[in-house]
């Protein structure tokens, strides 16, 4: 099990669900809407697979493969840092968060086992059991099913097919946490 963060307070929300449940589609909508409202949103996407961020024959890949610890690729439009672990352990969530610039909200896709607040995206048609019954950190579920009668009243149940409803919930959560984190709270 992963430890709770000792990093400085940040607004972080995990978005979890099985493959094909619609996490990325929902995140695209939420991020676009939050950005349109002037909020700065960071995202960390966790992958269990090796990452190939540049074609193998490009200069940056060749330099990385030659042994560079980090390669930064920069342009007038964006930059990216590729850090080779070369057998070192994967950075903790806290270390990953520390590498990001400050934001109003950092959304995490994946990180199912971390003790952080989570929004589960659940579709019964995926043929898998939901995660929320076994994870006390799931604070909301966006689903295409009706709210289960036995669900705790403290868990928000949102209509996955009404993304504005999910956005309204998220905006309220961001505001609530902003207030809780303010020095006057």
Buried (B, 14 or more C-beta within 10 A) or exposed (E): EEEEBEBEEBBBBBBBBBEEBBBBEBBEBBBEBBEEEEBEBBBBBBEEEEEEEBEEEEEBBEEBEEEBEEBEBEEEEEEEEBBEEEEEEEEBBBEBBEEEEEBBBBBBBBBBEBBBBBBBBBBEEBEBEBBBEEBEBBBBBBBBBEEBEEEEEEBBBBBBEEBEBBBEBBBEBBEEBEEEEEEEE
